Amino acid sequence: MKIFFYKSILVFFLFLLAFHYSYNFVAKSIERKINSNFSKANIQILKTKIKNEMNNAINKDKFISNEDAELINKFIDKLIDDLNKNSQ
């Protein structure tokens, strides 16, 4: 009976140890990914990319298609109508 008890305790601690290391490995890898994606250097790169795209859109004669413009216009009109109905 003692041997079974000791083996059970050993298996339990080994299971806890394995779980602890695997959980910490996953947590640290996720933390590293988050830190690398939201580092100051990456944020600056994203800002410059957005600014470049905005400049490209400004330099184009027409940066939105007629179909998209109509869709956006209908959506804005619908929002205005809903807001007017809710305010009355």
N, C-alpha and C positions, 0 to 999 in steps of 0.2 A: 504494500500500500504506500509505503514511503517513497519508493522508486517512482511510482505513478505520479504522486504528488510533486516530486522534484522535477520530473519530466514535464509535467503540465505547467509548472511555474517557468521553466526554461523556455518552453514553446511560447508561452504568453509573453514573456519579455522579448524574445526574438521577434515575435509578431509586432509588438509595440515599437521596437527599434526599427524594423523594416518600414512600418507605416510612417514613423517620424521622419526617416530619411527620404522616403519617396514623396511625402507631402511637402517637406521643406524644399526638395528639388523642384517640384512643380511650382510652388509659390515663388521661389527665387527666380525661376526662369520667366514667369509672368511679370514679376517686378522688373526684371532686366529689360524685357520687351517694352514695357510701359515707359521706363526711364529713357530708353533709346529713342522711342518714337516722340516723346515730348521734351527732348533736350533743347537747350537754347539754340544750338546749331541747326537742328531740324526745323525749329519754329522759324528761324530766319530764312532758311531755304524755302519753306512754304510761303512766307510773306513775299519773297522776291518772285516766286512763281506766280502768285496771285496778282502782284503788281504788273508783271510782264503780260499776263493774259488780259488784264484790264487795259493796258496800253494797246495791245493788239486789237481789242474790240473797239477802242476809241478811234484807232487809225482806219478801221474798215468803214466803207461807206454805209453798209447795212450789215449789222451783226446779229439781227434776229429776223427770221423768216416771217412772211405775212401770215402764214398759218399759226405760228407760235404767238405772234402779236395779237391775232384775233382771239386765240384761246385765253391768253392772259387778260385781255380786255374784258371778255365775257366773265371770267373768274372775278375780276375786280368789281364789275357791275353787280354780280351776284352777292359779293360781300357787302357792298354798299346797301343793296336792297335789304339784306338780312339785318344789318345794323340799324337801318331806318325803322324796320318793323319792330325790333326789340326796344328801340328808344321811345316808341309811342305808347 
